[in-house]
Amino acid sequence: MDREFLKRGVKLQDISPLDRLALVGKSAMGALHYEPEEGYKNIIDDIALDDLAHSSNAILKGSSEEQIDELFALGGSSAGARPKILVQVSSDFKTIIDSKKSLEDGYSHYIIKFASRYDSKDIARIEYVYNQMAQKAGLDVAEFHLFEGKKGYYFGAKRFDRVGERGVHMHSVAGLIHSDFRYPTLDYDDLLKLTLHLTKSVKEQEKLYRLACFNMFANNRDDHAKNFSYLLDDKHRWVLSPTYDLTYSFGPGGEHSTLYLGEGQQPTKRDLEKLAQANGIKGYKEIIAQVQEAVSLWSQLAHDVGISKVKIKEIQTSLDENMES
């Protein structure tokens, strides 16, 4: 494969699937790698998030391809709603280097997101606070960090599909059951049954139920099939992955991408209770109460990281409605 597609004027959608896989190489999510690893070979030792954020937004708008080589080298793409890069981050979060190098001592593999052209300037801080709330709600959350550049903030999370240099096998629900994540075709009842069947563990099923509660109360309606995944552990058992892509969102047509016993527009606490009863979730009342308590911290946590008062109030209004339902 040559580098013709990296020259100016080439549209990203014109890059062939094989060329894209060759660019992904060993950086793919999970344990699958693609060989031969081709394309951009330069190792990047000094990554400036502000510059990459500017370039990724310009590329998505179609107005520039500045630094496109660097974005490709770092695994960046416009896949999903927000561009993202795969990198190594030092333990003090002060240095970010290329993930294609062998893992350096004192570094961890991270995924860092940039805002899309439709996002508010608070998007990274909102996701950071949502992960704080999820953690307080008892969800399994990967290590996360709010990176501060000279021109903005960027949300990053430690990759749970990596243990040192070793990749961990990972399967999203979308890939597992061949569900088109672009359409709201799933129900949390389906996911709870799938989780119990795949993991053979009521504890893993309970984790999924806790996430369903969080997504409802926190108004995370972009809860599509690619946002639920399973990992293969050291004993060759499938377990639910840590939560990811947690943020305030509207979903398709203002509804949840995954329904609550058929309800997507205005699911209620009663729907959560029925969901638990239908799937034998013990202690569901305590789970609901814990999640509600954590989500109630939104305004305080958002204020602490400097989210605008207008955005805090906007989100709080939605959360209040969900809590009272």
TIFIDREN-34492 format. One record per atom (N, C-alpha, C, CB): x, y, z. Coordinates in steps of 0.02 Angstrom, whole numbers, plus 50000, padded with zeros to 5 digits. Glycine has a CB too. Layout:
<atoms>
XYZ;...
</atoms>
This chain:
<atoms>
500424994050000;500005000050000;500445006250000;499525000050061;500285010949957;500675017149957;500305022449998;500805019649885;500585028449998;500295033750040;499915038849999;500835037150080;499675036849939;499325041649897;498705044349932;499125038349831;498375040049971;497755042350003;497885047450059;497385036350032;498515048150080;498665053050132;498825059950104;499245050550174;498835060450038;498995066950008;498395071550012;499225066149935;498525077850007;497985082750010;497475081449954;498265089950005;496845082749970;496325082049919;495985075349919;496615083249853;496255070449955;495935063849957;495435063750014;496465058249966;494815061750000;494305061550051;494365055250093;493605061950020;494225055850158;494315050150203;493885044250182;494145052250274;493275045650156;492835040150138;493075036350077;492135042850125;493585039050041;493845035649982;494395030650000;494125040749934;494605030450062;495115025650083;494805018750086;495435027650152;495115013850054;494825007150051;494825003850120;495205002750001;494364999050131;494344995450195;495004992050212;493794990250194;495344989150162;495974985850176;496514990850198;496214982150114;496524996750166;497005001850187;496865004150258;496985007750138;496225004650275;496055006750343;496295001650394;495295007850350;496194995150380;496414989950426;497174989950432;496174983050403;497524991350377;498254991550379;498494997350422;498544992050308;498115002850421;498295008550463;498165006950537;497895014650442;497635003250550;497475001350619;498014996950648;496784997750623;498224991850609;498774987550630;498684984450699;499414991350629;499144985950744;499134983050811;498754987450861;499844982050836;498464992950837;498114997650881;497374996150889;498195004650856;497134990950856;496424989450857;496174988250928;496274983350814;495534989850939;495234988251003;495174980751010;494544991651010;495294978151069;495284971051080;495954967851064;494734967851039;495944961251053;496564957551042;496714956050969;496554951151080;496274958050923;496384956750853;496844962050823;495724956750814;497364959750786;497834964150753;497804962850677;498554963150780;498034967750639;498014967150566;498714967750538;497554972450535;498904962850497;499564962750466;499484961950391;499994957050495;499954964750351;500514968850374;500284975750394;501054969350320;500624978650444;500464985350467;500804990250420;500684986450541;500404994050384;500674998350331;500535005650348;500374996550263;500695009850298;500515016850303;501015020950342;499855017650334;500775025450383;501195030350417;501635027050469;500765035750449;502285027650462;502765024150505;503105028450557;503275020850462;503085034950549;503445039250596;503155038650666;503415046550572;503595038350715;503385038150785;503345045250811;503885033950828;502795046750845;502675053550869;502815053750944;501945055950854;503295057750964;503505057851034;503235063851073;504255057851038;502945068651039;502715074651074;502035076551044;503225080551068;501505074451077;500835075351051;500505081451083;500405069051062;500285086051040;499955092151064;499205091351051;500235098551028;498815090451104;498105089251097;497735095051065;497795087751165;497935101151081;497605106951052;497655106950976;497895113451080;498255105450950;498365105450878;497955099950844;499105104550862;497955093950875;497575088450846;496825089850848;497735081950882;496585092950902;495875094550907;495675099350852;495725097650976;496085104350839;495945109150786;495925105650718;496465114750785;496415101350706;496465097950641;495895092950631;497125094350635;495715089250683;495185084250675;494525087650659;495115079950738;494395093350690;493775096850677;493765099650606;493685102550727;494345102150583;494395104850516;494295099350464;495065108350505;494575093450478;494515087850431;493785085650426;494955081950454;493435085350483;492735083350483;492315088250443;492475082750554;492495094650446;492135099750408;492315099550334;492285106650437;492855096050318;493075095750249;493475101750227;492495094950205;493715105750274;494055111950257;494815111450259;493835117450302;495075106050288;495805105550294;496005098350305;496055109850352;496625096750285;496905090150300;497575091050335;496975085950236;497645096650368;498235098050407;498295092650462;498215105050438;498905089850467;499055084750517;498665078250508;498925087450585;498405077050448;498035070850438;498475064750448;497725070650368;499125065350428;499595059850439;499635058050513;500295061650413;499705063150554;499775062050626;499145058950655;499935068550662;498565061350633;497935058650659;497865051250641;497345062550630;498045049450579;498005042450559;498495038250599;498155041750484;499095040950609;499605037150646;499385035650717;500265041050647;498985040050745;498765039150814;498095035450819;498705045950848;497875032750763;497255028950764;496645033450764;497235024450824;496735039850750;496175044450751;495735043550690;496425051650754;495085044750700;494615044250644;493985047950662;494465036850625;493535048450614;492895051550628;492375046250646;492655055750568;492595040050660;492125034750679;491765036750743;492495028050689;491115035750743;490725037950801;490605045450797;491075036150866;490285048050848;490105055050848;490705059650858;489585056450901;491215057050892;491785061350908;492435058150887;491795062950983;492895062150857;493555059450839;493935057450902;493975064550799;494395052650894;494765050150952;495445047650931;494375044650988;495915047450977;496585044850964;496775039751017;497095050650961;497215035150998;497475030051043;498205031651057;497395022851012;498375032551121;499035034951139;499285031551203;499035042551148;499905033051221;500175031251287;500205037651329;500875027851280;500025036951392;500015042751437;500435041151499;499295044651458;500855045851519;501275044851578;500855044951641;501835050251582;501115042051695;500745041451757;500555048251787;501135037451807;500955053451772;500785060151797;500365064051748;501425063951812;500165060951693;499735063951641;500045069951606;499075065951672;500695070851612;501015076651582;501305075251512;501575079151627;501395068851496;501705067251432;501275062151395;502415064451442;501165063451330;500765059051287;501185057251227;500095062551265;501255050651215;501665048351159;501275043351117;502315045251185;501585041451062;501275037051012;501145030051041;501715036450951;500545027451028;500375020651053;500715015251012;499625019651051;500985016850954;501305011750912;501995009750939;501365014250841;502275013650985;502905011651017;502765006151067;503235017651051;503285002451085;503214997751140;503035001751203;503874993551151;502624998751246;502395002451304;502975004451349;501894998151344;503025010951361;503565013651402;503415012351476;503645021151389;503945011851516;503865011151589;503505017351616;504555010151624;503025016151659;502665021751689;502125024651644;503145027051707;501975021451588;501455023851541;500885018851538;501755025051471;500305021151517;499725016851507;499395018551441;499215017551565;499055013751411;498695014951349;498045018751365;498535008251312;497935024151328;497335028251338;496995029651272;497525034851372;496355031151276;495985033851219;495765040851238;495365029251200;495895045751194;495735052751209;495265055251154;496385057051213;494745058751174;494235061051127;494285068551115;493545059351153;494085070551054;494025077551036;493285079051023;494455079250974;493115085451028;492425087451015;492275087050941;492295094551041;491655085350924;491435085750855;491195092950843;490865080550839;491035094450781;490815101250766;490135102850796;490795102350691;489775097750819;489115098950848;489135099550924;488645093350828;489705098150954;489755098051027;489855105051056;490315093451048;489635105751119;489765111951155;490485111851181;489255112751214;490725117551201;491405117951228;491485114251293;491605125351238;490935112351324;490945108851389;490945101251382;490355110951430;490945098551320;490825091551310;491305087051349;490865089951237;491955088751350;492445084551384;492325084551460;493165086851369;492175090451486;492045090951558;491395087551578;492035098251579;490905087651533;490275084151547;490395076651552;489755085651492;490775073951504;490925066751506;491335064951568;491295064551443;491775069351588;492175068251649;491725067851710;492685073951658;491255072451716;490795072451773;490345066251771;490365078851774;490115064351711;489695058351706;490065052151729;489455057551633;490715051851715;491105046151739;491185046451815;491785045951705;491245052551842;491275053251915;490625050751946;491395060551935;490055052651917;489415050551943;489335042951937;488835054051906;489545040151880;489495032951870;489905029151922;489725031051799;490495031751936;490925028651986;490595028752055;491605032251989;490295034352072;489955035052136;489325030752139;489785042352150;489045029152079;488445025052075;488605017652080;488075026452011;489255015952087;489455008952094;489575005352029;488935005452132;489605009151973;489755006051909;490505004651902;489515010551851;490664999651862;491364998051847;491585002951793;491444990551824;492005007751812;492225012951766;492985012451757;492025020051793;493205012751695;493925012751682;494235019151709;494075012151606;494885019051726;495215025151748;495125030551696;495975023751762;494995036651719;494865042151672;495205048451695;494105043251663;495285053151649;495645059351665;495405064951620;496415058351657;495395070951647;495225076851608;495865080451590;494735081551648;496055080051527;496675083251504;496535090551489;496955079651441;496975094951512;496895102051500;497445104551453;496905105951567;497235107051395;497695110051348;497695117551356;497525108151277;498035120951312;498045128251314;497395131251288;498635130951275;497045127251246;496445129951215;495805126051233;496525129851140;495865121051273;495265117251290;495405111251333;494925115051227;494875107451345;494905101351386;494755095351342;494415101751446;495045089551362;494955083451324;494865077651373;495565082151277;494355073551359;494215067851403;494615061851380;493465066251404;494925058451428;495295052351412;495145046751461;496045053751412;495165040651437;495045034751479;495565029451465;494335031951468;495785026051517;496265020651509;495935014951471;496525018251578;496285012051424;496015006651383;495945000251424;496455005451322;495334997751431;495224991651469;495334985451425;494524991551498;495484986551361;495644980851317;496394979551313;495354982051248;496774982551359;497494981551362;497704979951434;497854987751336;498124974851440;498464973351504;499204973751487;498254966251535;499504979451502;500184980651479;500174981051403;500664975151503;500564976751370;500584976551297;500084971451269;501284974851273;499814967251313;499374961951289;498674964351276;499354956251340;498414962551217;497724964251201;497234959351232;497624964551125;496664961851252;496134957751282;495564957051232;495884960751349;495344950851220;494794949851173;494164953451197;494654942251164;493844956751150;493284961151166;492744960251112;493504968551171;492114960251133;491564959651086;491004964451106;491304952351082;490804968851060;490234973151074;489594969251062;490264979551031;489054971651090;488404968551078;488234968951003;487854971751120;488404974650973;488254975550901;488594970050860;488494982450877;489234968650875;489584963450838;489374956450857;490324964150850;489194955550920;489014948950945;488364946350915;488964949051020;487864950750911;487204948450887;487034951550819;486664950150937;487524954850788;487434957850722;486854962850722;487304952450669;486854967050773;486344972250779;486604978850750;486134973150853;486214981950708;486404988350679;486314993850731;485974989950615;486874996450756;486845001250811;486515007750791;487535002650836;486425008850727;486125015250704;485365015350713;486285016450631;485075009550730;484355009250739;484195006650810;484025004650685;483665009450840;483475007250909;483105000650908;483045012650943;483484995150902;483174988550895;483234984250958;483474984950837;483584986751009;483694982751069;483274985151128;484424982951088;483204980651176;482864982251239;483324980051296;482154978651244;483314983651351;483734981651408;483544974651433;483664986751465;482934972651421;482734965851438;483144960851397;481964964751425;483264962451333;483684958151291;484394957951318;483684960751218;484654963751337;485354964251360;485454960551426;485554971451367;484974960851469;485034957351533;485044949751522;484464959351580;484614947451478;484594940251463;485234938151427;483974938551420;485474942251380;486094940751345;486684940451393;486214945951290;486714945151438;487274945451486;487284939251530;487224951651529;486704937251555;486674931251597;486864924951557;485974930351628;486624924551495;486764918751453;487504918251436;486344918951389;487814923951420;488504924051398;488994923251456;488664930451361;488864926751512;489334926751567;489204921351619;489324933451601;488594918751620;488384913851670;488464916651741;488794907351663;488374923251748;488494926451813;487944931551827;489184929951814;487614930651885;487104935451905;487434942051925;486684932751964;488064941951946;488414948151963;488524952451901;489084946651997;488704949251845;488794952951783;488124955651758;489114948451729;487604951751767;486934954051747;486734960051790;486424948451755;486904959851854;486744965451898;487114971751877;486924963751970;487734971051852;488114976751828;487754980051769;488834974651807;487494975851725;487134978551667;486504982151689;486964972951617;486164979351739;485564982651765;485734989451796;485214978151817;486274989751833;486484996051864;486625001251809;487114994951908;486924999051754;487055003551699;486415005951666;487495000151647;485925001451661;485275003451634;484955008851677;484794997351629;485005008151743;484745013251788;485105019951779;484815010951862;485765019551774;486155025751766;485975029251701;486905024151767;485935025551646;485775028551582;485105031951582;485795023351527;484625029251619;483965032351621;483975038751663;483465027451650;484225038251724;484215044151768;484685049651743;484415042051838;485245047851712;485735052751689;485595055251619;486425049751693;485075052751587;484885054851520;485425053451468;484715062251520;485735047551475;486215045251425;485825041051375;486815041251457;485555044251324;485105040851277;485465038151215;484555045451257;486115039251211;486505036451156;486745029451176;487105041051137;486295025551203;486455018951231;486335013451180;486035017651295;486685014051123;486595009351068;487025003051077;486765012651002;486964998451031;487264991851038;488024991751038;487024987450983;488354996951013;489084997251014;489344999751081;489345001650958;488895002351123;489105005051187;489035000151245;488705011351202;488944993751228;488954988451278;489434983051252;488234985451291;489914981051293;490414976151270;490584971151324;491054979751248;490884965651302;491104960251347;491844958951335;490684953751336;492194957051388;492904955451384;493014948151403;493324960051430;493514945051374;493694938151391;494244938351444;493934934151328;494084935951505;494574936451559;495094930951557;494204936351626;495544930951606;496104926151607;495884918951615;496584927951662;495264917951638;495004911251647;494554909251588;494614910651713;494604913251534;494214912051472;493464912351484;494394905251444;493274917051527;492574918351539;492414925351513;492394917651614;491814926051485;491594932651463;491314936551522;491074932051406;491534942851528;491274947251581;491094953951548;491814948251638;490654957551581;490454964151555;491054968851561;489844966851594;491184972751509;491734977451510;491564983351556;491904979951440;492064987151577;491914993551611;491474997951566;492574997251629;491115002351596;490665006751558;491065011851518;490165010251606;490775014251465;491105019351423;490575023251384;491615016051374;490805028751355;490365033351318;489765035551360;490115029951253;489915037651421;489395040151466;489375047751463;489515037751539;488815050351440;488745057651437;488005059451428;489175060651380;487855065751435;487175068151425;487035068051350;487075075351454;486505064651329;486355064151258;485615063051247;486765058551226;485395064751186;484675064451170;484455057951138;484505070151126;484905054551102;484725048451068;484325049751005;484325043951115;484145044550968;483765045350905;483055047850918;483745038850867;482905053750891;482235056550900;482075058250972;481725051850874;482595059151013;482485060751083;482335054751126;481935065651089;482405048751099;482265042651136;482905038751151;481775038151098;482865034251198;483425029751212;483525025051152;483305025651277;484155023751136;484295018951082;484115011851103;485035019351062;484175010451168;483965004051196;483355005251240;484545000651236;482835001551228;482195002751262;482154999451330;481615000351218;481695001851370;481544999051436;480864995551432;481555004551491;480874989051419;480264985251410;479794988651360;479904984351477;480104990851304;479714993951251;479645001451255;479044990951249;479855004451310;479785011751319;480455015151307;479525013351390;480465019851260;481085023351245;481065030851256;481265022151175;480465033751252;480415041051257;480405043451329;479795043351222;480005040351370;479955042551440;479945036651487;479315046851450;480495032851490;480515027251538;480495030051610;481145022851527;480225026251655;480145028451724;480465023551773;479405029351740;480475025651835;480725021351888;480325014851891;480695024951956;479685015351877;479265009351877;479485004451823;478515011251866;479705007051765;479975002651712;480604999151735;480115006751648;481025002551773;481624999451800;481444993951849;482065004751835;480934995151889;480724990051938;480454983851902;480194992851985;480044984951850;479774979351811;480344975451777;479264981851759;480834979151752;481404976051718;481784971551767;481874981451690;481874973951828;482224969951879;481814963751897;482354974151941;481174964651906;480754959051926;480714953751871;480044961551942;480714955951808;480684951351752;481324947251744;480544955051688;481874949751772;482514946451764;482824944051830;482994951151730;482434944351883;482654941651947;483234945451978;482844934551939;483264952051968;483804956051997;483654957352071;483884962751958;484064954552114;483964955552186;484244962252208;484284949852226;483934965252259;484184971552285;484124977352237;484894970852305;483644976852191;483584982152140;483374988852169;483084980052087;483004988752224;482804995152254;483414999052280;482304994052311;483884995352309;484504998552333;484925001052276;484914993552376;484944997252221;485324999452162;485035005952134;485314993952108;484385006152128;484055012152102;484205018152147;483285011052097;484165017152213;484295022652260;485025025052255;484135020352332;485495020452249;486205022252244;486335026352181;486645015952244;486035024152126;486135027752063;485825034652066;485835023752004;485225035252093;484905041752100;485315046552143;484205040952130;485595043952197;486005048152240;486615050752204;486215044152302;486935046452164;487525048552127;487355053752074;487865042452094;486815052652037;486615057251984;486405064052013;486035054351943;486165063952075;485965070252108;486555074952121;485605068752173;487165072352113;487765076352125;487975080352063;488335071852146;487595079852009;487775083051946;487985090351954;487205082551898;487545094551980;487685101751983;488315103252022;487085105452014;488405099952078;488995101152120;489635099252083;488935097152186;489645093252054;490235090952019;490375095051957;490165083652000;489845096951921;489925100951861;490205107851877;489255101651824;489975110751931;490235117251952;490975116751970;489835119852013;491165111252001;491865110452023;492355110251964;491925104052063;492135107951905;492595107651848;492485113351799;492505101051811;492055118151817;491995124251777;491525123851718;492645126051752;491045119351719;490535119151666;490095125351672;490105112651670;489895128151616;489505134351617;488855133551655;489375136651545;488625138951686;488005138751725;487405137051681;487885145451759;487425139551619;486875138151572;486815130651558;486975142051506;487395127451545;487395120351530;487215116251592;488085118151503;487455118351650;487275114751712;486525114851723;487635118051773;486215120551713;485495121151723;485105117151672;485285128451720;485335117351609;485005113651555;484985106151571;485355114851488;485555103451590;485595096351605;485215094651669;486315094151610;485275099051719;484935097751783;484185097251773;485095103251833;483905101251728;483185101051715;482975094151690;482995106451663;483365091451644;483215084651618;483295079351671;483665083051559;483825079951712;483935075051764;483375075151816;484605076251797;483145081151832;482595081751881;481975078151855;482435089151895;481835079051790;481255075751761;481315068151764;481155077951688;481925065651750;482035058451753;481965055751824;482715056751726;482215059551872;482195057351942;481475057051968;482605062051985;481065061651944;480375062151969;479895057451932;480135069251963;480135054451878;479685050351838;479495043851874;480015048651770;
</atoms>
